[in-house]
Amino acid sequence: MQKLASKFIEVMQECRHIAKNGTNTFHKYKYATSADVLEKVNAALVKHGIASTALPEIISITDVQTAKGSIEHQPVDNKRIDHTTQVLHSCLLQCNLPNLKY
């Protein structure tokens, strides 16, 4: 696990600065878009041999009948999809950790 932790520190060091390519014209400020963040972070993860996957999970969905009589799937409490992120590195295959899926 120490090897993985040191790899994450290297990734964090490489991702200290992300260019702000997005512009909010209404409030007049620039921001880093999600595409900018993903591009920088994924490149650093790959460089250090770390794979990351996001597994979507549908939560809190209910069927609602519309005024026209059709059925639509709608979120409950504005929560529709959650996700779990898994991180994979070769050092995890050598670890003997309980409850770790790999």
BASESE-46907 format. One record per residue (C-alpha): residue number from 1; residue in three letters; x negated, y negated, z negated. Coordinates in steps of 0.25 Angstrom, whole numbers, plus 5000, padded with zeros to 4 digits. Each point is the difference from the previous one (the first is absolute). Layout:
% residues N
SITE_NUM_ALA_X_Y_Z
...
***
This chain:
% residues 102
SITE_1_MET_5000_5000_5000
SITE_2_GLN_4988_4991_4998
SITE_3_LYS_4997_5001_5014
SITE_4_LEU_5014_4996_5004
SITE_5_ALA_5000_4988_4991
SITE_6_SER_4987_4995_5005
SITE_7_LYS_5005_5001_5015
SITE_8_PHE_5012_4992_4995
SITE_9_ILE_4991_4989_4995
SITE_10_GLU_4993_5000_5013
SITE_11_VAL_5013_4999_5007
SITE_12_MET_5005_4988_4991
SITE_13_GLN_4987_4993_5002
SITE_14_GLU_5002_5001_5015
SITE_15_CYS_5014_4995_4999
SITE_16_ARG_4997_4987_4992
SITE_17_HIS_5004_4991_5011
SITE_18_ILE_5011_5002_5010
SITE_19_ALA_5003_4990_5010
SITE_20_LYS_5013_4992_4999
SITE_21_ASN_5005_5001_5014
SITE_22_GLY_5015_4998_4997
SITE_23_THR_5007_4987_4999
SITE_24_ASN_5012_4996_4992
SITE_25_THR_5005_4988_5009
SITE_26_PHE_5011_4996_4990
SITE_27_HIS_4991_4999_4987
SITE_28_LYS_4987_4997_5008
SITE_29_TYR_4991_5010_4995
SITE_30_LYS_4991_5011_5006
SITE_31_TYR_5001_5015_4994
SITE_32_ALA_4993_5013_5003
SITE_33_THR_5010_5009_5008
SITE_34_SER_5003_5014_4996
SITE_35_ALA_4994_5004_5013
SITE_36_ASP_4987_4992_4997
SITE_37_VAL_4999_5007_4986
SITE_38_LEU_5003_5014_5006
SITE_39_GLU_4989_4998_5010
SITE_40_LYS_4989_4996_4991
SITE_41_VAL_5004_5010_4989
SITE_42_ASN_5001_5012_5009
SITE_43_ALA_4987_4997_5007
SITE_44_ALA_4993_4999_4986
SITE_45_LEU_5007_5013_4996
SITE_46_VAL_4996_5007_5012
SITE_47_LYS_4985_4995_4999
SITE_48_HIS_4999_5006_4987
SITE_49_GLY_5007_5014_5003
SITE_50_ILE_5013_4997_4993
SITE_51_ALA_5013_5004_5006
SITE_52_SER_5013_4993_4996
SITE_53_THR_5014_5004_5003
SITE_54_ALA_5014_4994_4996
SITE_55_LEU_5011_5010_4999
SITE_56_PRO_5014_4993_5001
SITE_57_GLU_5011_5005_4991
SITE_58_ILE_5014_4996_5002
SITE_59_ILE_5007_4996_4987
SITE_60_SER_5013_4994_4995
SITE_61_ILE_5008_5001_5013
SITE_62_THR_5015_5001_5000
SITE_63_ASP_5011_5001_5011
SITE_64_VAL_5009_4988_5001
SITE_65_GLN_5012_4999_5009
SITE_66_THR_5000_4988_5008
SITE_67_ALA_5013_4991_5003
SITE_68_LYS_5001_5007_5014
SITE_69_GLY_5000_5014_4993
SITE_70_SER_4986_5005_5004
SITE_71_ILE_4990_5005_4990
SITE_72_GLU_4987_4993_4997
SITE_73_HIS_4988_5003_4992
SITE_74_GLN_4997_4989_4990
SITE_75_PRO_4989_4998_4989
SITE_76_VAL_5005_4999_4986
SITE_77_ASP_4994_4988_4992
SITE_78_ASN_4992_4996_5012
SITE_79_LYS_4990_5012_4999
SITE_80_ARG_5000_5009_5012
SITE_81_ILE_4987_5006_5002
SITE_82_ASP_4988_5002_4991
SITE_83_HIS_4987_5006_5003
SITE_84_THR_4989_5008_4994
SITE_85_THR_4985_4997_5004
SITE_86_GLN_4991_5012_5000
SITE_87_VAL_4985_4998_5000
SITE_88_LEU_4991_5011_5005
SITE_89_HIS_4984_5001_4999
SITE_90_SER_4991_5012_5002
SITE_91_CYS_4996_4999_4985
SITE_92_LEU_5014_5003_4996
SITE_93_LEU_4999_5014_5006
SITE_94_GLN_4989_5003_4991
SITE_95_CYS_5007_4995_4987
SITE_96_ASN_5007_5009_4991
SITE_97_LEU_5012_4991_4996
SITE_98_PRO_5013_5005_4995
SITE_99_ASN_5013_4995_5007
SITE_100_LEU_4992_4994_5012
SITE_101_LYS_5006_5004_5013
SITE_102_TYR_4990_5001_5012
***
